[in-house]
Amino acid sequence: MLLRPHFKRYPFHMPAAFHPLTEKNFAALWVGAFISNIGFWIQNVAQGWQVLQLTNSAFLLGLVTFIGTVPSLLLSLFGGVIADKFDRRRLLIIAQSVYMCTALLPGVLTTLGIIRVWHIVLMALINGIFSSVSFPAWQTFVTDLVQDGELKQGIALNSMQFNLSRVIGPAIGGISIGVFGIAGSYYLNGLSYIGVIVPLVLMHPDLKPVTRREVQPAQGMRENLVQGVIYLKERPVLLVLLGLQLMIAFFVMPYTTLLPLFAANIFQLSSRHNGRVFSRRCASRE
């Protein structure tokens, strides 16, 4: 039998749009995810600046982002099946722990002065592989933490914290490079994952049977993948949405990768200004 958390609420009133935040588990994870995503964007700014300092190559700057993204594009179907078959909370703890290590390790290498571009590429590849499982598990886990009638609000709040962090994080990242250096930005991101790992580890709520969907009989990965493809083929709207997301991933988001190049080589700006430009461009897309 599949199990899900029994809901425990904070004893205070919230507007309907923010009502999922009264769920203790959801609220703790939402705050932690917001802090962690800010840390991700802090490192993103520092990492781009560091690759540019090491190589002054637009190609390698783009390669790091490509290597970190392509595993998710290729393996997410399998990641979704894995997220349905295994304990999503444990999957997320493992993934977040890996993210923490791949943030702290470049920080240590930078502090020691032995960081190389291939180190950054390798860390990006590891993150991309684990993200192919972590992203589907995270999106599904969010739906496990809210009541059925509050699912839309929960998904919207999750999207809100991600996009808000995308505006705030780069601005802090530009400042952190000037204050703490590039290594310090890596450390900040590594520490930010504590905000997600701790709530996940401490999340041992009472459990009750799943009520949102019927429990399906155990099937192999191949059968699950075939069912997923059939489900998409029968729903053209989902295919259109996936196509739009793919276009955004390939033709819209990559511009943020090249911002350090424009900031340094075209506008002759420092890393602090690069973070400011990055945050303004992200805000303009909202």
Stockholm file with secondary structure:
# STOCKHOLM 1.0

chainA/1-286         MLLRPHFKRYPFHMPAAFHPLTEKNFAALWVGAFISNIGFWIQNVAQGWQVLQLTNSAFLLGLVTFIGTVPSLLLSLFGGVIADKFDRRRLLIIAQSVYMCTALLPGVLTTLGIIRVWHIVLMALINGIFSSVSFPAWQTFVTDLVQDGELKQGIALNSMQFNLSRVIGPAIGGISIGVFGIAGSYYLNGLSYIGVIVPLVLMHPDLKPVTRREVQPAQGMRENLVQGVIYLKERPVLLVLLGLQLMIAFFVMPYTTLLPLFAANIFQLSSRHNGRVFSRRCASRE
#=GR chainA/1-286 SS CCEEECCCBCSSCCCGGGGGGGBHHHHHHHHHHHHHHHHHHHHHHHHHHHHHHHHCCHHHHHHHHHHHHHHHHHHHHHHHHHHHHSCHHHHHHHHHHHHHHHHHHHHHHHHHTCCCHHHHHHHHHHHHHHHHHHHHHHHHHHHHTSCGGGHHHHHHHHHHHHHHHHHHHHHHHHHHHHHHHHHHHHHHHHHHTHHHHHHHHHCCCCEEECCSSCCCCCCCHHHHHHHHHHHHHTCHHHHHHHHHHHHHHHHTGGGGGGHHHIIIIISCCCHHHHHHHHHHHHHHTC
#=GC SS_cons         CCEEECCCBCSSCCCGGGGGGGBHHHHHHHHHHHHHHHHHHHHHHHHHHHHHHHHCCHHHHHHHHHHHHHHHHHHHHHHHHHHHHSCHHHHHHHHHHHHHHHHHHHHHHHHHTCCCHHHHHHHHHHHHHHHHHHHHHHHHHHHHTSCGGGHHHHHHHHHHHHHHHHHHHHHHHHHHHHHHHHHHHHHHHHHHTHHHHHHHHHCCCCEEECCSSCCCCCCCHHHHHHHHHHHHHTCHHHHHHHHHHHHHHHHTGGGGGGHHHIIIIISCCCHHHHHHHHHHHHHHTC
//
